[in-house]
Amino acid sequence: MWNRLSNGLYASDAYIKRSSTPPRCTTSGSTPAYTGTVHTNGALLNLRAGTTTTSAIRGTLRDGSTVTIVCQQPGQQIKGDVRTTNMWNRLSNGLYASDAYIKRSSTPPRCTEPVATTQPSPSASSLTGKVNTGGVLLNVRFGPTTYSPVVNTLKDGSTITIVCQQAGQEISGVVRKTKMWNKLSNGSFVSDAYVVRSGTPPSCPPLPPELQGWVAPVDAPGGSAFRTKERPTHDGIDFPTYKNKPIYAVADGRVIVVECNASTNNCDVDGSPQVYGCGWYVEIEHANRIVTRYCHMIRRPPVKVGQWVKAGEVIGHVGSSGNSSGPHLHFEVHVNAPPATRATAVDPRAFMAERGVYF
């Protein structure tokens, strides 16, 4: 026998001491299930462990898929193809999908059980703070750096609940100059340079060992994102920056591809939007069947197939070869690979955030 927990996951009863025998699980009950249809304009919808885009991705759903909704839980506000909302649908498998991408005929009930999440939640150790920006809006970001996208804004004087603090980009603000960023209860960040508080928040817990050792692929802010409404077939994230900027291996691994991929068969000149292919590119295979891809390099990369590289090692330089309208790095992450295909691509921003790398 296995025990079904309140978050929809299972634990073997072989390791559980209990005072009585739980009832058998049933596929139906007094609580009605609600159905909905995924609407993403062709992109995949991420299923997450919690109600925030920094929660771990546990699966994906295709546009048009039917979902069974158990209940709804508030979380990070999302602007989607159906609506803008902070509600997330808990599915029958215990995972969460933003209601911003779900068409439904009725409103599911609120969840009565705690939300499953990979993020810290407010506790007795949480502190409150007040935003002090001198009258302007404070950007709330996906990660602790101005390279990360803005996910919300706060008015001057707003009260926030701080779960913990994490080191990031140094900011000189109205209150102080600091590299510390405050993590909010929805998993987003605000710079502590603009927050007045009565005490010092605790440090955010360290990453588990299996998620450590990853770095950013280039020192530049992220641009065009993964499978957006405007670019549903864009399987990575772009980093617009200047030519010849170093490109780094994001983790230890083995180089498995070094190729020129262009319809002109020439990757030593700038490409254009009319050229097909990602120019000079490299693929690296990491532990646990993860592959990363780095495109549009300016010249033949300095690494070779079969070569082992370390996290942070230079594997090439930014260029504009192949299908490109200007110098940038196109970066992809693939799971259950090789081969690296569209079916194996995942959102690099979310994947790297789980490993403490934000852009």
Contacts in CASP RR format, 6 or more apart in sequence:
PFRMAT RR
TARGET T0000
AUTHOR 0000-0000-0000
METHOD contacts of the structure
MODEL  1
MWNRLSNGLYASDAYIKRSSTPPRCTTSGSTPAYTGTVHTNGALLNLRAG
TTTTSAIRGTLRDGSTVTIVCQQPGQQIKGDVRTTNMWNRLSNGLYASDA
YIKRSSTPPRCTEPVATTQPSPSASSLTGKVNTGGVLLNVRFGPTTYSPV
VNTLKDGSTITIVCQQAGQEISGVVRKTKMWNKLSNGSFVSDAYVVRSGT
PPSCPPLPPELQGWVAPVDAPGGSAFRTKERPTHDGIDFPTYKNKPIYAV
ADGRVIVVECNASTNNCDVDGSPQVYGCGWYVEIEHANRIVTRYCHMIRR
PPVKVGQWVKAGEVIGHVGSSGNSSGPHLHFEVHVNAPPATRATAVDPRA
FMAERGVYF
1 13 0 8 1.000
2 10 0 8 1.000
2 11 0 8 1.000
2 12 0 8 1.000
2 13 0 8 1.000
3 10 0 8 1.000
3 11 0 8 1.000
3 12 0 8 1.000
3 13 0 8 1.000
3 16 0 8 1.000
3 22 0 8 1.000
4 10 0 8 1.000
4 25 0 8 1.000
5 11 0 8 1.000
6 113 0 8 1.000
6 114 0 8 1.000
7 94 0 8 1.000
7 113 0 8 1.000
7 114 0 8 1.000
7 115 0 8 1.000
7 116 0 8 1.000
8 93 0 8 1.000
8 94 0 8 1.000
8 116 0 8 1.000
9 94 0 8 1.000
9 116 0 8 1.000
31 70 0 8 1.000
31 71 0 8 1.000
31 109 0 8 1.000
33 68 0 8 1.000
33 69 0 8 1.000
33 70 0 8 1.000
33 92 0 8 1.000
34 68 0 8 1.000
34 69 0 8 1.000
34 70 0 8 1.000
34 104 0 8 1.000
34 106 0 8 1.000
34 108 0 8 1.000
35 66 0 8 1.000
35 67 0 8 1.000
35 68 0 8 1.000
35 69 0 8 1.000
35 104 0 8 1.000
36 66 0 8 1.000
36 67 0 8 1.000
36 68 0 8 1.000
36 69 0 8 1.000
36 102 0 8 1.000
36 103 0 8 1.000
36 104 0 8 1.000
36 105 0 8 1.000
37 64 0 8 1.000
37 65 0 8 1.000
37 66 0 8 1.000
37 67 0 8 1.000
37 102 0 8 1.000
37 103 0 8 1.000
37 104 0 8 1.000
38 45 0 8 1.000
38 61 0 8 1.000
38 62 0 8 1.000
38 63 0 8 1.000
38 64 0 8 1.000
38 65 0 8 1.000
38 66 0 8 1.000
38 67 0 8 1.000
38 97 0 8 1.000
38 101 0 8 1.000
38 102 0 8 1.000
39 63 0 8 1.000
39 64 0 8 1.000
39 81 0 8 1.000
39 82 0 8 1.000
39 101 0 8 1.000
39 102 0 8 1.000
39 103 0 8 1.000
40 63 0 8 1.000
40 81 0 8 1.000
40 101 0 8 1.000
40 229 0 8 1.000
40 232 0 8 1.000
41 63 0 8 1.000
41 81 0 8 1.000
41 229 0 8 1.000
41 232 0 8 1.000
42 62 0 8 1.000
42 63 0 8 1.000
42 232 0 8 1.000
43 63 0 8 1.000
43 227 0 8 1.000
43 228 0 8 1.000
43 229 0 8 1.000
43 232 0 8 1.000
44 60 0 8 1.000
44 61 0 8 1.000
44 62 0 8 1.000
44 63 0 8 1.000
44 227 0 8 1.000
45 60 0 8 1.000
45 61 0 8 1.000
45 62 0 8 1.000
45 63 0 8 1.000
45 65 0 8 1.000
45 97 0 8 1.000
45 98 0 8 1.000
45 101 0 8 1.000
46 53 0 8 1.000
46 57 0 8 1.000
46 59 0 8 1.000
46 60 0 8 1.000
46 97 0 8 1.000
46 347 0 8 1.000
46 350 0 8 1.000
47 57 0 8 1.000
47 58 0 8 1.000
47 59 0 8 1.000
47 60 0 8 1.000
47 61 0 8 1.000
47 91 0 8 1.000
47 93 0 8 1.000
47 95 0 8 1.000
47 96 0 8 1.000
47 97 0 8 1.000
48 55 0 8 1.000
48 56 0 8 1.000
48 57 0 8 1.000
48 58 0 8 1.000
48 95 0 8 1.000
48 96 0 8 1.000
48 97 0 8 1.000
49 55 0 8 1.000
49 56 0 8 1.000
49 57 0 8 1.000
49 58 0 8 1.000
49 95 0 8 1.000
49 96 0 8 1.000
49 116 0 8 1.000
49 117 0 8 1.000
49 118 0 8 1.000
50 56 0 8 1.000
50 88 0 8 1.000
50 95 0 8 1.000
50 96 0 8 1.000
50 115 0 8 1.000
50 116 0 8 1.000
50 117 0 8 1.000
50 118 0 8 1.000
50 119 0 8 1.000
51 73 0 8 1.000
51 74 0 8 1.000
51 75 0 8 1.000
51 76 0 8 1.000
51 88 0 8 1.000
51 96 0 8 1.000
51 115 0 8 1.000
51 117 0 8 1.000
51 186 0 8 1.000
52 75 0 8 1.000
52 76 0 8 1.000
52 117 0 8 1.000
52 119 0 8 1.000
52 186 0 8 1.000
52 187 0 8 1.000
52 188 0 8 1.000
53 76 0 8 1.000
53 78 0 8 1.000
53 142 0 8 1.000
53 151 0 8 1.000
53 350 0 8 1.000
54 118 0 8 1.000
54 119 0 8 1.000
54 142 0 8 1.000
54 143 0 8 1.000
54 187 0 8 1.000
54 188 0 8 1.000
54 350 0 8 1.000
54 353 0 8 1.000
54 354 0 8 1.000
55 96 0 8 1.000
55 117 0 8 1.000
55 118 0 8 1.000
55 119 0 8 1.000
56 118 0 8 1.000
56 354 0 8 1.000
57 346 0 8 1.000
57 347 0 8 1.000
57 350 0 8 1.000
57 351 0 8 1.000
58 95 0 8 1.000
59 95 0 8 1.000
60 346 0 8 1.000
61 67 0 8 1.000
61 97 0 8 1.000
67 89 0 8 1.000
67 91 0 8 1.000
67 97 0 8 1.000
67 102 0 8 1.000
68 91 0 8 1.000
68 92 0 8 1.000
69 89 0 8 1.000
69 90 0 8 1.000
69 91 0 8 1.000
69 102 0 8 1.000
69 104 0 8 1.000
69 108 0 8 1.000
70 89 0 8 1.000
70 90 0 8 1.000
70 91 0 8 1.000
70 92 0 8 1.000
70 94 0 8 1.000
70 108 0 8 1.000
70 111 0 8 1.000
71 89 0 8 1.000
71 90 0 8 1.000
71 108 0 8 1.000
71 109 0 8 1.000
71 110 0 8 1.000
71 111 0 8 1.000
71 112 0 8 1.000
72 87 0 8 1.000
72 88 0 8 1.000
72 89 0 8 1.000
72 90 0 8 1.000
72 99 0 8 1.000
72 107 0 8 1.000
72 108 0 8 1.000
72 109 0 8 1.000
72 110 0 8 1.000
72 111 0 8 1.000
73 87 0 8 1.000
73 88 0 8 1.000
73 90 0 8 1.000
73 96 0 8 1.000
73 110 0 8 1.000
73 111 0 8 1.000
73 115 0 8 1.000
74 86 0 8 1.000
74 87 0 8 1.000
74 88 0 8 1.000
75 86 0 8 1.000
75 87 0 8 1.000
75 88 0 8 1.000
75 115 0 8 1.000
75 186 0 8 1.000
76 86 0 8 1.000
76 88 0 8 1.000
76 151 0 8 1.000
76 186 0 8 1.000
76 187 0 8 1.000
76 188 0 8 1.000
77 84 0 8 1.000
77 85 0 8 1.000
77 86 0 8 1.000
77 151 0 8 1.000
77 152 0 8 1.000
78 84 0 8 1.000
78 85 0 8 1.000
78 86 0 8 1.000
78 98 0 8 1.000
78 100 0 8 1.000
78 101 0 8 1.000
79 100 0 8 1.000
80 98 0 8 1.000
80 100 0 8 1.000
80 101 0 8 1.000
80 229 0 8 1.000
81 100 0 8 1.000
81 101 0 8 1.000
81 229 0 8 1.000
82 99 0 8 1.000
82 100 0 8 1.000
82 101 0 8 1.000
82 102 0 8 1.000
82 103 0 8 1.000
83 99 0 8 1.000
83 100 0 8 1.000
84 100 0 8 1.000
85 98 0 8 1.000
85 99 0 8 1.000
85 100 0 8 1.000
87 98 0 8 1.000
87 99 0 8 1.000
88 96 0 8 1.000
88 97 0 8 1.000
88 98 0 8 1.000
88 99 0 8 1.000
89 96 0 8 1.000
89 97 0 8 1.000
89 98 0 8 1.000
89 99 0 8 1.000
89 102 0 8 1.000
89 108 0 8 1.000
90 96 0 8 1.000
90 111 0 8 1.000
90 115 0 8 1.000
91 97 0 8 1.000
94 116 0 8 1.000
96 115 0 8 1.000
96 116 0 8 1.000
118 354 0 8 1.000
119 163 0 8 1.000
119 183 0 8 1.000
119 185 0 8 1.000
119 186 0 8 1.000
119 187 0 8 1.000
120 163 0 8 1.000
120 164 0 8 1.000
120 183 0 8 1.000
120 204 0 8 1.000
120 205 0 8 1.000
121 163 0 8 1.000
121 185 0 8 1.000
122 161 0 8 1.000
122 163 0 8 1.000
122 185 0 8 1.000
123 163 0 8 1.000
125 201 0 8 1.000
125 202 0 8 1.000
126 161 0 8 1.000
126 162 0 8 1.000
126 163 0 8 1.000
126 185 0 8 1.000
126 201 0 8 1.000
127 161 0 8 1.000
127 162 0 8 1.000
127 197 0 8 1.000
127 198 0 8 1.000
127 199 0 8 1.000
127 200 0 8 1.000
127 201 0 8 1.000
128 159 0 8 1.000
128 160 0 8 1.000
128 161 0 8 1.000
128 162 0 8 1.000
128 197 0 8 1.000
128 198 0 8 1.000
129 159 0 8 1.000
129 160 0 8 1.000
129 161 0 8 1.000
129 162 0 8 1.000
129 195 0 8 1.000
129 196 0 8 1.000
129 197 0 8 1.000
129 198 0 8 1.000
130 157 0 8 1.000
130 158 0 8 1.000
130 159 0 8 1.000
130 160 0 8 1.000
130 195 0 8 1.000
130 196 0 8 1.000
130 197 0 8 1.000
131 138 0 8 1.000
131 154 0 8 1.000
131 155 0 8 1.000
131 156 0 8 1.000
131 157 0 8 1.000
131 158 0 8 1.000
131 159 0 8 1.000
131 160 0 8 1.000
131 190 0 8 1.000
131 194 0 8 1.000
131 195 0 8 1.000
131 196 0 8 1.000
132 156 0 8 1.000
132 157 0 8 1.000
132 174 0 8 1.000
132 175 0 8 1.000
132 194 0 8 1.000
132 195 0 8 1.000
132 196 0 8 1.000
133 156 0 8 1.000
133 174 0 8 1.000
133 194 0 8 1.000
134 156 0 8 1.000
134 174 0 8 1.000
135 156 0 8 1.000
136 156 0 8 1.000
137 153 0 8 1.000
137 154 0 8 1.000
137 155 0 8 1.000
137 156 0 8 1.000
138 153 0 8 1.000
138 154 0 8 1.000
138 155 0 8 1.000
138 156 0 8 1.000
138 158 0 8 1.000
138 190 0 8 1.000
138 191 0 8 1.000
138 194 0 8 1.000
139 146 0 8 1.000
139 150 0 8 1.000
139 152 0 8 1.000
139 153 0 8 1.000
139 190 0 8 1.000
140 150 0 8 1.000
140 151 0 8 1.000
140 152 0 8 1.000
140 153 0 8 1.000
140 154 0 8 1.000
140 184 0 8 1.000
140 188 0 8 1.000
140 189 0 8 1.000
140 190 0 8 1.000
141 148 0 8 1.000
141 149 0 8 1.000
141 150 0 8 1.000
141 151 0 8 1.000
141 188 0 8 1.000
141 189 0 8 1.000
141 190 0 8 1.000
142 148 0 8 1.000
142 149 0 8 1.000
142 151 0 8 1.000
142 188 0 8 1.000
142 189 0 8 1.000
142 349 0 8 1.000
142 353 0 8 1.000
142 358 0 8 1.000
143 181 0 8 1.000
143 188 0 8 1.000
143 189 0 8 1.000
143 353 0 8 1.000
143 358 0 8 1.000
144 166 0 8 1.000
144 167 0 8 1.000
144 168 0 8 1.000
144 169 0 8 1.000
144 181 0 8 1.000
144 183 0 8 1.000
144 189 0 8 1.000
144 191 0 8 1.000
144 358 0 8 1.000
145 168 0 8 1.000
145 169 0 8 1.000
145 358 0 8 1.000
145 359 0 8 1.000
146 169 0 8 1.000
146 171 0 8 1.000
146 221 0 8 1.000
147 169 0 8 1.000
147 220 0 8 1.000
147 221 0 8 1.000
147 222 0 8 1.000
147 358 0 8 1.000
147 359 0 8 1.000
148 189 0 8 1.000
148 221 0 8 1.000
148 358 0 8 1.000
148 359 0 8 1.000
149 222 0 8 1.000
149 225 0 8 1.000
151 188 0 8 1.000
152 188 0 8 1.000
154 160 0 8 1.000
154 190 0 8 1.000
160 182 0 8 1.000
160 184 0 8 1.000
160 190 0 8 1.000
160 195 0 8 1.000
161 184 0 8 1.000
161 185 0 8 1.000
162 182 0 8 1.000
162 183 0 8 1.000
162 184 0 8 1.000
162 195 0 8 1.000
162 197 0 8 1.000
162 201 0 8 1.000
163 182 0 8 1.000
163 183 0 8 1.000
163 184 0 8 1.000
163 185 0 8 1.000
163 187 0 8 1.000
163 201 0 8 1.000
163 204 0 8 1.000
164 182 0 8 1.000
164 183 0 8 1.000
164 201 0 8 1.000
164 202 0 8 1.000
164 203 0 8 1.000
164 204 0 8 1.000
164 205 0 8 1.000
165 180 0 8 1.000
165 181 0 8 1.000
165 182 0 8 1.000
165 183 0 8 1.000
165 192 0 8 1.000
165 200 0 8 1.000
165 201 0 8 1.000
165 202 0 8 1.000
165 203 0 8 1.000
165 204 0 8 1.000
166 180 0 8 1.000
166 181 0 8 1.000
166 183 0 8 1.000
166 189 0 8 1.000
166 203 0 8 1.000
166 204 0 8 1.000
167 179 0 8 1.000
167 180 0 8 1.000
167 181 0 8 1.000
168 179 0 8 1.000
168 180 0 8 1.000
168 181 0 8 1.000
169 179 0 8 1.000
169 181 0 8 1.000
169 191 0 8 1.000
170 177 0 8 1.000
170 178 0 8 1.000
170 179 0 8 1.000
171 177 0 8 1.000
171 178 0 8 1.000
171 179 0 8 1.000
171 191 0 8 1.000
171 192 0 8 1.000
171 193 0 8 1.000
171 194 0 8 1.000
172 193 0 8 1.000
173 191 0 8 1.000
173 193 0 8 1.000
173 194 0 8 1.000
174 193 0 8 1.000
174 194 0 8 1.000
175 192 0 8 1.000
175 193 0 8 1.000
175 194 0 8 1.000
175 195 0 8 1.000
175 196 0 8 1.000
176 192 0 8 1.000
176 193 0 8 1.000
177 193 0 8 1.000
178 191 0 8 1.000
178 192 0 8 1.000
178 193 0 8 1.000
180 191 0 8 1.000
180 192 0 8 1.000
181 189 0 8 1.000
181 190 0 8 1.000
181 191 0 8 1.000
181 192 0 8 1.000
182 189 0 8 1.000
182 190 0 8 1.000
182 191 0 8 1.000
182 192 0 8 1.000
182 195 0 8 1.000
182 201 0 8 1.000
183 189 0 8 1.000
183 204 0 8 1.000
184 190 0 8 1.000
206 212 0 8 1.000
207 355 0 8 1.000
207 356 0 8 1.000
211 354 0 8 1.000
211 355 0 8 1.000
211 356 0 8 1.000
212 355 0 8 1.000
213 251 0 8 1.000
213 252 0 8 1.000
213 311 0 8 1.000
213 355 0 8 1.000
214 250 0 8 1.000
214 251 0 8 1.000
214 311 0 8 1.000
214 352 0 8 1.000
214 355 0 8 1.000
214 356 0 8 1.000
214 357 0 8 1.000
215 248 0 8 1.000
215 249 0 8 1.000
215 250 0 8 1.000
215 251 0 8 1.000
215 311 0 8 1.000
215 312 0 8 1.000
215 357 0 8 1.000
216 248 0 8 1.000
216 250 0 8 1.000
216 352 0 8 1.000
216 357 0 8 1.000
216 359 0 8 1.000
217 239 0 8 1.000
217 247 0 8 1.000
217 248 0 8 1.000
217 249 0 8 1.000
217 250 0 8 1.000
217 292 0 8 1.000
217 294 0 8 1.000
217 329 0 8 1.000
217 331 0 8 1.000
218 239 0 8 1.000
218 241 0 8 1.000
218 245 0 8 1.000
218 246 0 8 1.000
218 247 0 8 1.000
218 248 0 8 1.000
218 318 0 8 1.000
218 329 0 8 1.000
218 331 0 8 1.000
219 241 0 8 1.000
219 245 0 8 1.000
219 246 0 8 1.000
220 239 0 8 1.000
220 240 0 8 1.000
220 241 0 8 1.000
220 245 0 8 1.000
220 329 0 8 1.000
220 359 0 8 1.000
221 239 0 8 1.000
221 240 0 8 1.000
221 359 0 8 1.000
222 237 0 8 1.000
222 238 0 8 1.000
222 239 0 8 1.000
222 240 0 8 1.000
222 349 0 8 1.000
222 359 0 8 1.000
223 237 0 8 1.000
223 238 0 8 1.000
223 239 0 8 1.000
223 240 0 8 1.000
224 231 0 8 1.000
224 234 0 8 1.000
224 237 0 8 1.000
224 238 0 8 1.000
225 234 0 8 1.000
225 236 0 8 1.000
225 237 0 8 1.000
225 347 0 8 1.000
225 349 0 8 1.000
226 234 0 8 1.000
226 235 0 8 1.000
226 236 0 8 1.000
226 237 0 8 1.000
226 345 0 8 1.000
226 346 0 8 1.000
226 347 0 8 1.000
226 348 0 8 1.000
226 349 0 8 1.000
227 233 0 8 1.000
227 234 0 8 1.000
227 235 0 8 1.000
227 236 0 8 1.000
227 347 0 8 1.000
228 234 0 8 1.000
233 342 0 8 1.000
235 332 0 8 1.000
235 342 0 8 1.000
235 345 0 8 1.000
236 330 0 8 1.000
236 331 0 8 1.000
236 332 0 8 1.000
236 333 0 8 1.000
236 345 0 8 1.000
236 347 0 8 1.000
236 348 0 8 1.000
237 330 0 8 1.000
237 331 0 8 1.000
237 347 0 8 1.000
237 348 0 8 1.000
237 349 0 8 1.000
237 359 0 8 1.000
238 328 0 8 1.000
238 329 0 8 1.000
238 330 0 8 1.000
238 331 0 8 1.000
239 318 0 8 1.000
239 328 0 8 1.000
239 329 0 8 1.000
239 330 0 8 1.000
239 331 0 8 1.000
239 359 0 8 1.000
240 326 0 8 1.000
240 327 0 8 1.000
240 328 0 8 1.000
241 318 0 8 1.000
241 327 0 8 1.000
241 328 0 8 1.000
241 329 0 8 1.000
242 318 0 8 1.000
242 327 0 8 1.000
243 298 0 8 1.000
243 317 0 8 1.000
243 318 0 8 1.000
243 319 0 8 1.000
243 320 0 8 1.000
243 327 0 8 1.000
244 298 0 8 1.000
244 317 0 8 1.000
244 318 0 8 1.000
244 319 0 8 1.000
245 317 0 8 1.000
245 318 0 8 1.000
246 314 0 8 1.000
246 316 0 8 1.000
246 317 0 8 1.000
246 318 0 8 1.000
247 294 0 8 1.000
247 297 0 8 1.000
247 314 0 8 1.000
247 315 0 8 1.000
247 316 0 8 1.000
247 317 0 8 1.000
247 318 0 8 1.000
247 329 0 8 1.000
248 311 0 8 1.000
248 312 0 8 1.000
248 313 0 8 1.000
248 314 0 8 1.000
248 315 0 8 1.000
249 284 0 8 1.000
249 292 0 8 1.000
249 309 0 8 1.000
249 310 0 8 1.000
249 311 0 8 1.000
249 312 0 8 1.000
249 313 0 8 1.000
249 315 0 8 1.000
250 284 0 8 1.000
250 292 0 8 1.000
250 311 0 8 1.000
250 312 0 8 1.000
250 352 0 8 1.000
250 357 0 8 1.000
251 284 0 8 1.000
251 286 0 8 1.000
251 287 0 8 1.000
251 290 0 8 1.000
251 292 0 8 1.000
251 311 0 8 1.000
252 286 0 8 1.000
252 287 0 8 1.000
252 308 0 8 1.000
252 309 0 8 1.000
252 310 0 8 1.000
252 311 0 8 1.000
253 284 0 8 1.000
253 285 0 8 1.000
253 286 0 8 1.000
253 287 0 8 1.000
253 308 0 8 1.000
253 309 0 8 1.000
253 310 0 8 1.000
254 284 0 8 1.000
254 285 0 8 1.000
254 306 0 8 1.000
254 307 0 8 1.000
254 308 0 8 1.000
254 309 0 8 1.000
255 282 0 8 1.000
255 283 0 8 1.000
255 284 0 8 1.000
255 303 0 8 1.000
255 304 0 8 1.000
255 305 0 8 1.000
255 306 0 8 1.000
255 307 0 8 1.000
255 308 0 8 1.000
255 309 0 8 1.000
255 315 0 8 1.000
256 283 0 8 1.000
256 284 0 8 1.000
256 285 0 8 1.000
256 291 0 8 1.000
256 305 0 8 1.000
256 306 0 8 1.000
256 338 0 8 1.000
257 281 0 8 1.000
257 282 0 8 1.000
257 283 0 8 1.000
257 293 0 8 1.000
257 305 0 8 1.000
258 281 0 8 1.000
258 282 0 8 1.000
258 300 0 8 1.000
258 301 0 8 1.000
258 303 0 8 1.000
258 304 0 8 1.000
258 305 0 8 1.000
259 280 0 8 1.000
259 281 0 8 1.000
260 266 0 8 1.000
260 267 0 8 1.000
260 279 0 8 1.000
260 280 0 8 1.000
260 300 0 8 1.000
260 321 0 8 1.000
261 267 0 8 1.000
261 277 0 8 1.000
261 278 0 8 1.000
261 279 0 8 1.000
261 280 0 8 1.000
261 281 0 8 1.000
261 295 0 8 1.000
261 322 0 8 1.000
262 271 0 8 1.000
262 275 0 8 1.000
262 276 0 8 1.000
262 277 0 8 1.000
262 279 0 8 1.000
262 321 0 8 1.000
262 322 0 8 1.000
262 323 0 8 1.000
263 275 0 8 1.000
263 276 0 8 1.000
263 277 0 8 1.000
263 322 0 8 1.000
264 271 0 8 1.000
264 275 0 8 1.000
264 322 0 8 1.000
267 279 0 8 1.000
267 280 0 8 1.000
267 297 0 8 1.000
267 299 0 8 1.000
267 300 0 8 1.000
267 321 0 8 1.000
267 322 0 8 1.000
268 299 0 8 1.000
268 300 0 8 1.000
268 321 0 8 1.000
269 321 0 8 1.000
270 319 0 8 1.000
270 320 0 8 1.000
270 321 0 8 1.000
270 324 0 8 1.000
270 326 0 8 1.000
271 279 0 8 1.000
271 320 0 8 1.000
271 321 0 8 1.000
271 322 0 8 1.000
271 323 0 8 1.000
271 324 0 8 1.000
272 322 0 8 1.000
272 323 0 8 1.000
272 324 0 8 1.000
272 325 0 8 1.000
273 323 0 8 1.000
273 324 0 8 1.000
273 325 0 8 1.000
275 322 0 8 1.000
275 323 0 8 1.000
275 324 0 8 1.000
276 322 0 8 1.000
276 323 0 8 1.000
277 295 0 8 1.000
277 322 0 8 1.000
277 323 0 8 1.000
278 293 0 8 1.000
278 295 0 8 1.000
278 296 0 8 1.000
278 322 0 8 1.000
278 323 0 8 1.000
278 330 0 8 1.000
279 295 0 8 1.000
279 296 0 8 1.000
279 297 0 8 1.000
279 321 0 8 1.000
279 322 0 8 1.000
279 323 0 8 1.000
279 324 0 8 1.000
280 295 0 8 1.000
280 296 0 8 1.000
280 297 0 8 1.000
280 298 0 8 1.000
280 299 0 8 1.000
280 300 0 8 1.000
280 301 0 8 1.000
280 321 0 8 1.000
281 293 0 8 1.000
281 294 0 8 1.000
281 295 0 8 1.000
281 296 0 8 1.000
281 297 0 8 1.000
281 301 0 8 1.000
282 293 0 8 1.000
282 294 0 8 1.000
282 297 0 8 1.000
282 301 0 8 1.000
282 303 0 8 1.000
282 315 0 8 1.000
282 316 0 8 1.000
283 291 0 8 1.000
283 292 0 8 1.000
283 293 0 8 1.000
283 294 0 8 1.000
283 338 0 8 1.000
283 340 0 8 1.000
284 291 0 8 1.000
284 292 0 8 1.000
284 294 0 8 1.000
284 309 0 8 1.000
284 315 0 8 1.000
285 291 0 8 1.000
285 337 0 8 1.000
285 338 0 8 1.000
286 292 0 8 1.000
289 335 0 8 1.000
289 336 0 8 1.000
289 337 0 8 1.000
289 338 0 8 1.000
290 333 0 8 1.000
290 334 0 8 1.000
290 335 0 8 1.000
290 337 0 8 1.000
291 333 0 8 1.000
291 334 0 8 1.000
291 337 0 8 1.000
291 338 0 8 1.000
291 340 0 8 1.000
291 344 0 8 1.000
292 331 0 8 1.000
292 332 0 8 1.000
292 333 0 8 1.000
292 334 0 8 1.000
293 330 0 8 1.000
293 331 0 8 1.000
293 332 0 8 1.000
293 333 0 8 1.000
293 334 0 8 1.000
293 340 0 8 1.000
294 315 0 8 1.000
294 316 0 8 1.000
294 329 0 8 1.000
294 330 0 8 1.000
294 331 0 8 1.000
295 329 0 8 1.000
295 330 0 8 1.000
295 331 0 8 1.000
295 332 0 8 1.000
296 318 0 8 1.000
296 319 0 8 1.000
296 320 0 8 1.000
296 321 0 8 1.000
296 322 0 8 1.000
296 324 0 8 1.000
296 327 0 8 1.000
296 328 0 8 1.000
296 329 0 8 1.000
296 330 0 8 1.000
297 316 0 8 1.000
297 317 0 8 1.000
297 318 0 8 1.000
297 319 0 8 1.000
297 321 0 8 1.000
298 317 0 8 1.000
298 318 0 8 1.000
298 319 0 8 1.000
298 320 0 8 1.000
298 321 0 8 1.000
298 327 0 8 1.000
299 317 0 8 1.000
301 315 0 8 1.000
301 316 0 8 1.000
302 314 0 8 1.000
302 315 0 8 1.000
302 316 0 8 1.000
303 309 0 8 1.000
303 315 0 8 1.000
303 316 0 8 1.000
309 315 0 8 1.000
318 327 0 8 1.000
318 328 0 8 1.000
318 329 0 8 1.000
319 326 0 8 1.000
319 327 0 8 1.000
319 328 0 8 1.000
319 329 0 8 1.000
320 326 0 8 1.000
320 327 0 8 1.000
320 328 0 8 1.000
331 348 0 8 1.000
332 340 0 8 1.000
332 345 0 8 1.000
332 348 0 8 1.000
333 345 0 8 1.000
333 346 0 8 1.000
333 347 0 8 1.000
333 348 0 8 1.000
333 351 0 8 1.000
333 352 0 8 1.000
334 340 0 8 1.000
334 341 0 8 1.000
334 344 0 8 1.000
334 345 0 8 1.000
334 346 0 8 1.000
335 344 0 8 1.000
335 346 0 8 1.000
336 344 0 8 1.000
337 344 0 8 1.000
349 359 0 8 1.000
352 358 0 8 1.000
352 359 0 8 1.000
END
